[in-house]
Each structure stands twice: as structure tokens, then as C-alpha cells.
Amino acid sequence: MKTSLCQITAVVCILIVGCLGVFSIVKNSEAHPSHKAYTHTEYTCYVIEDDGFGEICTSYTDTGYRPVYPSNHYTDGGTHIPHDYEDNTHEYDTENYSRSSCSEC
């Protein structure tokens, strides 16, 4: 079976392009977070009357999170730590704001 230089070059190019494509997909698919950092913010809108007493008009909590990715070189005593080694974290915050009437909340 006789193969020409063009056929060998074509096969080598196809293999190189295929390997580059497969390895780039595998590298991207490994990127998953180690945990989620949650933020819970409680918003409270209130009105202060002339006599000094206040009235809470509305109060709600907004929750969001961001994924936290581990360092590529994170090791513990030379061994690789699994990517799901950390528990999810939670931060709590409060935002209060006052208005002249509850209709403005």
C-alpha cells in the first residue's frame, strides 16, 4: 500500500486539530466551583411620624450567590484537595431606608 506525502500530512493535521479540540473541551469542563458564597440582604423601608414613632412599610430579603473557584495549585501536604471540600458560606446584611410615606417604598 503506497501512501503519498499529502495523505500523511492530511492525516497528521486532522489528528492535531482533533486533539486540540478534545483537550480544550476537557479543560473547560473541569471548571466547577468548590462552594457557593451566599449573601442575604434584608431591606426594610419605614416611615417616621412627627411624634417620633415609626411604621415599617415593607421588609423583604434578597438572596444571591456567587460561585467560588479553588486555586489550580491548591494542595494539602502535597495531595490534591477535591473541589467540593468547602461548605457554602452565608453572609447577612441589613439595609434600612426611610421615606416620607409608605406609598414611596
C-alpha positions as CSV (number, residue, x, y, z in Angstrom):
1,M,0.0,0.0,0.0
2,K,1.6,3.2,-1.2
3,T,0.8,6.5,0.7
4,S,1.7,9.9,-0.5
5,L,3.2,12.7,1.5
6,C,0.0,14.7,1.0
7,Q,-2.1,11.9,2.6
8,I,0.2,11.6,5.6
9,T,0.3,15.4,6.1
10,A,-3.5,15.5,5.9
11,V,-3.9,12.7,8.5
12,V,-1.4,14.3,10.9
13,C,-3.2,17.7,10.6
14,I,-6.6,16.1,11.3
15,L,-5.2,14.3,14.3
16,I,-3.6,17.5,15.7
17,V,-6.7,19.6,15.2
18,G,-8.8,16.9,16.8
19,C,-6.6,16.6,19.8
20,L,-6.5,20.3,20.3
21,G,-10.3,20.4,20.2
22,V,-10.8,17.5,22.7
23,F,-8.2,18.8,25.2
24,S,-9.7,22.3,25.2
25,I,-13.2,20.9,25.9
26,V,-11.9,18.7,28.8
27,K,-10.0,21.7,30.3
28,N,-13.1,23.8,30.2
29,S,-15.4,21.2,31.6
30,E,-13.2,20.8,34.8
31,A,-14.0,24.3,35.9
32,H,-16.6,23.8,38.7
33,P,-16.9,25.8,41.9
34,S,-15.7,24.5,45.2
35,H,-18.6,26.1,47.0
36,K,-21.1,29.0,46.8
37,A,-20.8,32.2,48.7
38,Y,-24.4,33.3,49.6
39,T,-25.3,36.9,50.5
40,H,-28.7,37.5,52.3
41,T,-29.7,41.2,52.5
42,E,-32.8,42.3,54.4
43,Y,-34.2,45.6,53.1
44,T,-36.6,47.5,55.4
45,C,-38.5,50.6,54.3
46,Y,-40.1,52.7,57.1
47,V,-41.8,56.0,57.8
48,I,-41.0,58.1,60.9
49,E,-44.1,60.1,62.1
50,D,-43.9,63.5,63.6
51,D,-44.4,62.1,67.1
52,G,-41.2,60.1,66.7
53,F,-42.7,56.7,66.3
54,G,-42.0,54.7,63.1
55,E,-44.0,52.5,60.9
56,I,-42.5,49.7,58.9
57,C,-44.0,49.8,55.4
58,T,-42.2,46.9,53.8
59,S,-39.5,44.4,54.5
60,Y,-38.0,41.7,52.3
61,T,-34.9,39.6,51.9
62,D,-32.9,39.4,48.7
63,T,-30.7,36.3,48.4
64,G,-27.9,35.8,45.9
65,Y,-24.8,33.8,45.5
66,R,-21.5,33.7,43.5
67,P,-19.5,30.5,42.8
68,V,-16.1,30.4,44.4
69,Y,-13.5,28.5,42.4
70,P,-10.4,26.9,44.0
71,S,-6.9,27.7,43.1
72,N,-5.4,25.4,40.4
73,H,-2.5,24.6,42.7
74,Y,-4.4,24.2,46.0
75,T,-2.9,21.2,47.8
76,D,-2.8,20.0,51.4
77,G,0.5,18.4,52.2
78,G,1.2,17.6,48.6
79,T,-2.1,15.9,47.9
80,H,-4.9,17.4,45.8
81,I,-7.9,18.5,47.7
82,P,-11.3,17.7,46.0
83,H,-13.1,20.6,44.5
84,D,-16.1,20.2,46.8
85,Y,-14.1,20.4,50.1
86,E,-15.6,23.7,51.4
87,D,-19.1,24.2,52.7
88,N,-21.2,27.0,51.3
89,T,-20.8,30.3,53.2
90,H,-23.5,32.7,54.2
91,E,-23.2,36.5,54.8
92,Y,-26.0,38.6,56.2
93,D,-26.6,42.3,55.7
94,T,-29.3,44.8,56.5
95,E,-30.3,47.9,54.5
96,N,-32.7,50.3,56.2
97,Y,-34.1,53.4,54.4
98,S,-36.9,55.8,55.4
99,R,-39.4,57.6,53.2
100,S,-42.0,60.3,53.9
101,S,-44.9,57.9,53.2
102,C,-45.4,54.2,52.7
103,S,-46.5,54.8,49.1
104,E,-42.9,55.7,48.3
105,C,-41.5,52.4,49.4
